[in-house]
């Protein structure tokens, strides 16, 4: 970024110029990112020992894991992890502890003292907190019941979870009967005989009426609650660390119903970049909870620019000392956090009919900035050109009254590809060949001419339906309905069909679709997408070697477009993989989908926005201007959205 940041702002606001010193943005990462949590596809089946798990805990270094089984009687099982906090490496240690012989025979939750010398449990058969001493730290089979306990019947008769604060001076009990989390104080750290009730609790019934357990962040400013009714984990903010009287729901939650509908316990690894849930199916599930951080270093300047490539949290550091005003201006660019994500695709309710040009559209292509669209159809064997007044928005398309006939080469065109330079075009169809054309004016279809160059594909596929190239044009891919396969060709000169030859690599997709019509890759060639009109699904494959079809495998990920068109004939991605376009000849229409998400921006709690609500993330292609100011040495910053949506 230069020292001058010039840009236009929509709604008639004049351009703004910043001349201040450009500061350094320091990248890092933090855990506890519940809003952006994702399943790691990592789990551990504990059913050989556990039935109806109630709680999950790790030791201090993540090499041991403990699961409390409730049925037929409470037993605590111990596991070893050969890689710390990696539950895929867990194995049963043949160590356990039965609560049946003690007064607490219906335990629902337990915790360790950080050094592993003590264990604590709470249950529903007497509503008491009990403690145990371990002669070998963290080895549960050496536990013995201590004398003394603490009665919580005045607060609940259905305790379902418990946890300590960071130093053992506070203890918290999750109350399933009243949908609360209660707070207690210990005058002697970790000594339950010194406990007293604080007459403080938080009501969580607005989120879940069957709370299973709660846990806090290391600094006590966040609490996480496992809900048994809704299949979610909920996040709460505390303005005073570990003080539930200052807690409020953060409007952040994470649904784990994709793995299990009912979870009983939650735990984090040491840096809170991983979260673990004990499921009612006797399985432990692992999730990523890390978020990238961007810190504005005020000692280096006071104007900063961030173009995020993932969800981020913004904070500031090194302000002037208390009593001196210190501020910053942030130019926050709208950017993409994910792309080519068909698993979370959604229809944009935007479409464009090409019926006036062709009633059997079969192929689609765009220019690089999304302001031009091209359609080919086999009613008229012609390529048609359109302008999009808003880039990548097909609802703004209009016909340019420009076209080019390919009938002299292909009487049944199906696939269309235009290079990123806009000077070369390729067409394939039922003649069993690919044809090459040159555009003398880039992206102006009316200037196209046939190069008298073609590639015969009939030895592999007699009915080709689409074609795409890799980035530099040294590989060509053909889909076809005769063999229901994708074929790969190599070109010794990029985008020159006269140098093409079959690479003896193919991918058969007939088990998923017997009529493949279109294909496209992500930008780096590690993902392949195929659409067919026997299933009307977009199918996703991973290539372990980029653009090498022989390394492709199905991801078990698909997206149905049947609600838009039951005879889909082609697909293309655009706008850096955040948009997908499907064309079909049932309705002769192009449909637009979102397959990427804007980066979500969150802010450190010290950054306090006027009105109490932080601005939403800027749209892709726009820039928000945000100002920050502090006079108390950075304890709090006054923040404001100065300009919304600069372009």
N, C-alpha and C positions, 0 to 999 in steps of 0.2 A: 504494500500500500504506500502511495506517495503522501507527502505532507498536505497536499490539497485533495480533498474528497468532494468532487462536484457531482451532483446528480439532480435530476428533476423530480419533483414531487407531484403526485396526482392531486386533483381538486384545485388546481390553479396556484398552489403555493410556489413561490419563486425558488430557483436553485440556491443551494446553500453551500458555502465554502468554509472548510475548516483549515486553519493554518497552524494550530497548536502542535506541540511536540507529540509525535507518534509513540505510543507506549508499547510495552511488551506484554503479550498474552501468554501466560504460562499454562501449559497443558498438564493434566493429571487425571486422577480417577478417584472415585469414592464408592463405597458400598451403600447398602440399605436403599437401593433404588427400586422401590416396590412398584411404582407406576410403570416402569419399563422392564419389569421382570419377564424372563422367558424360560421355558422348560429346556433343560440341557439334553433331553432324551437319555438321561442317566437315572437308573433306579436300582433298588436293592430289595429282593424278595426275602422277607424275614419269616415267612409262614411256617418254616420248619420248626421254629421255636415260638413265634408270637401269634396270639389270637386276640384280635380286637385291641390294637395298640392304643395307649393312652397318652404317651409322652415320649419325646426324643431329646437326648442330650449328648453332647460330645465332651471329651476331656479337654484340658487346656490347650493341647497341641494338635488335636484332631486325629490322633492315632488310635483312639478308642471311641466307640459309639455305644450308647445304651438305649434300649427300647423297653418300655414298661408295657407288659401284656396284662390284660384285665381278666380274660376268661381262660379257664374256669375259675382261677383265683389269681390275684396279682403276683406276678413274677417279673423281676428285672433281669434282662439278659444283656450280656456284655459281648461286644464284637471288636475285632482288631482291623485296622485299615493300613495296608502296606504303603499307601500313599495318603498323606494327611488330607483329611476332609474330602477324599474322593471315594464316595460310597460304592463305586463299581469295584473297588478293591477290598471291600469288607468281607470278613469271614467270622463265623461264630467262634468265640474263644473258649467255649465249654465252661463258662463261668456265669453264675446266676445267683439271684437272691430272692427267696420267697418271703413275702410279707405275711403269710398265713399263720406263722407262729407268734406274731406280735399282736398288739391290741388293734392295730390298724390293718384290717383285712380287706378293705375295698379301696385301695389307693388309686388315685386318678392322676397324680402328678408327682414328680420328684425333681430335685436339683442337687448339685454338688457345691460345696465350698470350693473356691477357685483352686486351692492346693490339693483337693481330693481327699482330705482327711475326714471330712464330714459329708453326710448325705441327709437330705430332708425330704419328707413325703407328706402328702395331704390326701385325705380320702373321705368317703361318704358314709362310713359306718360309725363314726363318732365325731366327725367334723373337727378333727384335731390336726395340728401340725406336729409331727414327730421328727426326731433327729437320730442319726446312727453314726457311729464311729467306725472308720475303716483302718484296720491295723496295717494293711498295705494300701497305700493311697491309690485311689481309682480302681481298686480291685473289689468288685461288689461282693464276691464270695467271702470276703473278710469282714463284712459289716456286722455290727452288733447294735441292738437298740439301746439308746441312752435313756436315763431316767429323766422325767420331766417332759412336758408337752405344752401346747397352747391350744385352748378351745376357741373355735371360731363360730360356734352355733348361734351366737347372737347376730352374726352377719349373714350366714348362709347354712343351709342343710344340704347343699349340692355343690361343693367345691369341685372345680374341674381343671384347675391349673394353678401353678404357683411359680414365682421367680423372685430373685433378690435384685437390689440395685448393685452398683459396682463395688461398694465397700461393705455390704452386709448390714448396713444401718437401717435399711428399709426392706420390707417384704410385701409382696402383692399376691392376692388370691383372686382368681377368676371365679365368679359366682354365676353358675348356670341357672339357678333358680330365679334370680332377680335381674339377670342380664347386666351384671356390674363387674367392675374390677375394684377390689378394696385395697386400701393402703394401711400398713402397720409400721411402727417404729420399733427398733431394737436398741435398748440403751447400751448393751454390749454387743458388738458386731458379731453376727452369725450365732448368737446365743438366743434360742427361741424362748427360753424361760424368762428372758428380759423383754418380751414383746408386749406391746400395747396397741390398741386400735386407735388410729388417727382421726376416726370419724370423717374420713375422706374416701370418696369413691367416684368413679365415672360410670355413667349409665351408657351402655353400648347398644341398647335395644333398637336404636335407629338404624343400626347396621346389621345386627344379627341377634335373634332371640334365643340362640343356643350357643353361647360362647364356649369355646373349648380350652383356650389358654392364651396367655399374653406373655410378651417378652419385650425388653427395652433395647434401644441402641446403647452403645458403650457410654455415650455422654449423657444419656437419660433424657434427651430432648425429643425422642420419638418412641412411641409404643406401637407394637404390632399385635393384632388380635386375630386368632383363628376362629372363624365362624363355622359352626356345625350345621347350620340350616341353609346357608346361601352358597356354600362351596367357595368361599373367598377368604383372603387375608386382608385386613383393614389397617390403615395407618392413622395414627393420632399424633398431634404435635403438643409438646409441653413447653410453655414459655419459661417455666422454671424447672430445671432438670429434676427428674424423678418425683415431681410434685403433681399428683393426679388432680389436685384442685385447679391446676392451670392447663389441663389437657382438653383438647378439642379435636374432633374428627377433621382430617386433612383433605377429605374428598379424594383420597387415593386408595385404590384397592387392587387386588390381583385375584383373578378367578383361576382356580386350579381344576375346574370341572373337566378340562380336556384330559386330565390324568386320573383324577378320583373326585367323586362328588362330596366326600366327607373326610375331612382331615381332623386329627386329634391333637397334634403337636407341631410346633415350629421351632427351628433352630437356625443359627447363622454360623458361618465359619469365622475365623479370627478377624479378618478384615471386612467382613460383611459383604463380600462380593458373591457369596453363594448362600442360598436359602434352602432349607430342607423341610419337608412335610412328611409326617407319619400318616399314611392313609388307612382308611377303614378296610382296605383290601389286603392289609398286612404287608404293605410295600412302602418303602421310603423313596421319595422323589427329590431330585436335585434341580435347582433353578439358578440362573445367573441373575444377580441383582446389582451389577456394577454400572456406574454411570460416569461418562467422561466429564471432567471439570475444566473450565476455562477461568483462570484467575487474572484479573487486570492488575498489573503491578504499577501502582501509582508513583513509585520512585523513579520510573523510567519515562513517564509521559502522562498526558491526560486525554488523548484521543486514541481509541482502540477500534479495531475492526475484527469481527469474527464471522467466518463462513463455516458453519458447523457441517460435519459429515456424519454426525450421529446425534442422538439426544445428549444434551449437555446441561450442566449446572454452572451458572455464572456467579463468581464472587470477586471481591476486591481485597487487595493487601497493600501494606506499606503506605498508609495515608500519613498526612502531617499529624503532629502530636495534638492532643486534645486542646481546644481553644483556638485552633487555627483551621480555617476552612480548607477543605481538600476535596476535589471533585474530579469527575471523568465524564467523557462523552463516548458512548459505545455505538458504533455503526454495526448493527446486527443484520446480516444478510439471511434471507430466506433460502434454505437449502434442504436437500433430501437426506433423510436418515436411512431409508431403505428403498430399494428399487427391484423391479422384476419379481415382486412378491405376490405371486398369484394365489397363494394360500389365504391371503387377506384381501383379495380383489373385491371391488365393488363397482357396480354399474353407476356411471355418472349421470344417468338419465339425460344423456346428450347423444344425438344421432344426426345423420344426414342422409337423405334419400338421393340415390343416383338414378332413379327410374327414368328421368328425362333423357339420360344419356345411354343407359344399358339396363336391360331387365334381367340379365344373367351376369352380374359382376362376379369376378373370380380372383382378382388380384388387387393389391393396394401397396402404395409406397409413399414416402414423404421426403421432403428436403430436410436438411440438417437442422434448420431452426423452426420447423413445424408451421411455416407460413404457406407451404404449397403441399397439395395432396394430389396423387395420381391414381386413377382407377383403370383397370382393364377388364373387359367383359367379352364373352364369346357369343353375344347376340350380334354385335357389329364388328367384332375383332379389332377393337380400337382402344387406344390409350387416351384418357381424358384428363385434363389439368384443371385444378381448382385452387382458389386462394382462400386462406383462413385469415380473417381480419384480426382474430386473437390467436396467437400461436398455440398449436396443439389442441385447440377447441373446435371440434368438428361441427358443432352447432353454428359456427360462424362462417362455414364454407360457402363459397359461391363459384359457379362454373365460369372459367376464364374464356369460354368459347374458343379453346385451343385443343386440338386433338391430333392423333397420329394413327393411321391405319397400319396394322401388321398383317393384314389378310394375305398379302403376297407371300409371306413366309409361313404364317400360322393361322389356320382356319378354326382352331379351337383353343385360343389362348387361355391359360389358367394362372400363370405366375408372372410377377413383374418385379424387377429390381433395378433401382437407379443408384449409382455410386454416390459417395459423399461429395464428390466434386461436381456432380450434376451434369457431367459431360458424357457419361456412358450409361446405356440402358440395356437390360437383358429381358427376354421374354421366353417362356416355355409353354408347352401345351401338348395336346393330344397327337401331334405329329411325331412325338418322340424325339424332340430336339430342343436345344437352347439356341436362341438367336441373339446376335450382338448388334447394337446400334450406337451411333455417335450423335450427341446434341451439340451443334456448333455454338449455341448460346446456352450456358449452363442453366439447367432446370426449365428451359423453354421447350416444351414438347413439340411445338410446331416447327422447330429447327432440327428434328431428328432425321436421320438417314440410316439405311441399312448398310452395315459394313461388309456384307457378303461373307460373314464369318459365322459358323455355327458349330455346335457340338451334338453329335448323335448319341442319345442316351438309351436307345432301344435295346442294347445288349444287357443293360441293367433294368431299365424301366420303360415300358412302351406307352404308359399313360402318365407322364409327369404332371404334377399339380402345382408345384411351387419351386422356387429356387432362392437361395441366399448365398452370400459370400462371407468369408472371414474378413477381418479388418483391412488387410492389404491386398485382398483379391487373389491370394495364392491358393485358396481352397474354395471350392464350389460344392454346394449341397443341394440335392434334388429329392423331393418327396414324390411318391407315386401311388396310384390306387391299384395297379395291376399286381404288384408284389407287396403292397402295404408296408413299404420300407423307405428309409432315408439312405441316400448314397452320397459318398464323398469322392470328389475329384481334386487333383492337384494341377496348378497352373505354374509353369516355370516363369512366366511373365504375368504379373498381377493384372487381373481383369482382361486378359487377352485369351479368348476361347481357342484360338488357333494353337495354343500351347498346353491345352488341357488334356488330361488322361485320367482314367479311373484309378482310384487309389486302393482298390480291393478292401474297402471298409464300408460297412452298411449297418443299419439298425432296423430290425423288424419290429413294428409296433402293433401287429395284428391282434395281440392278446388284449390290447386296450382300445384299439379302433381299427376297423377293417376298411376305412375309407379316409386315409390321411389327406388333408387338403392344403395345409399350410404349415410353415415352420419359420422359426426365428431364433436367434441366439441372444444371450445377454452380451454386454459390451466386451467382456474379457473371454468369452467362449467357454466358460465353465458350466453354463446352463443352456439347455436346448428345450424349446417349447414347440409342441406339435398340436395342431387342431385337426379334428376329423369330423365329418358329418354323420358318422354312424353313432357316435356318442355325444357330439356337440360339446365336447370337453376340451379345454386346454390342458395338455399333459406336460409335466415337468421332468426333465432328466438332468442328471449331473454327469459331467465329463471330467474324470480325474486328471486327464491331460487336456489342456485347453484346445478346443477345435479338433480334437482327435475323436472321431465318431466311434472308433473301436473301444474306447474307454467309457462309453455312455452306459448309465444304469438308471432305471426309473426310480424317482424319489417318493413314489406313492403320494404325490401331490397333484391335484387337478382342480379345475375350476369350470363349472358349467355355464354355458352361454345360451342354453336352450330357451330361457325366458325371453331372450331377445330375438333369436333366429334359430329355427330348427333345421336349417340347411346351411351351416356356416362353411365358407369357402376359403378364408384366408385370415391371417393375423399379422400385425406388425406392432412393435413397441416404439415409443417415442418419448421425448422430453426426458432424456437420460434414464429411461427405464421406469419412469413413474406413471406412464400412461400406456395402455394397451388398446388396440383397435381391431375390431372384428368386422368382417364383411360377410354378408350372407345373401343368398338369392331367393329366399322365401319372401323377404320384404324389400330386397334390393337396396339395402341400407348399410351404412357404416355406423358401428356402435362404439362408444368410448367408455373405457374403464380406468379406474385408479388402481395401480398396482405398486405404488410406492407411497411413503408417508413423509410429510415434512418433519424436520427435526423438531423435537419438543424441547423448549427452553424452560428451565426452572431456575430459580434464584435463591441464593443463600438467605437464610432467615433474617440476617442483618440488613438486607436490602428491603426497605419498606416503601411500597408504592403508594402514591396518593390515591385515596379511595379504598385502599386496602387490598386491591386486586392487581396482580402483575399482568402485563399485557400478554396476549396470545402470541404464538410464534409468527413471524412474518411469512407471507406467502412466498413460494419459490419464485425467484426473480425480483423480489422487492427487498427493500432495506428499511428497517426501523431505526430511528435515532433515539437513544435512551440516555438520560442524564442521571448522574449520581453525585451526591454531596454529603459530606460528614463534617461535623465540628467537634466530635467527641473522640477523635482518634480511631474511628472505625468500628466503634461498638454498634452503631446504627448508621445507616445511610438513608437519606431521603432520595427516592427514585421517582422518575417521571418519564412517560413516553412523550418525547418532544415532537417527533414526526412519525406518523404512522403510514408505512407503505410507500417509501420513496422508490422511484424507478430510475 
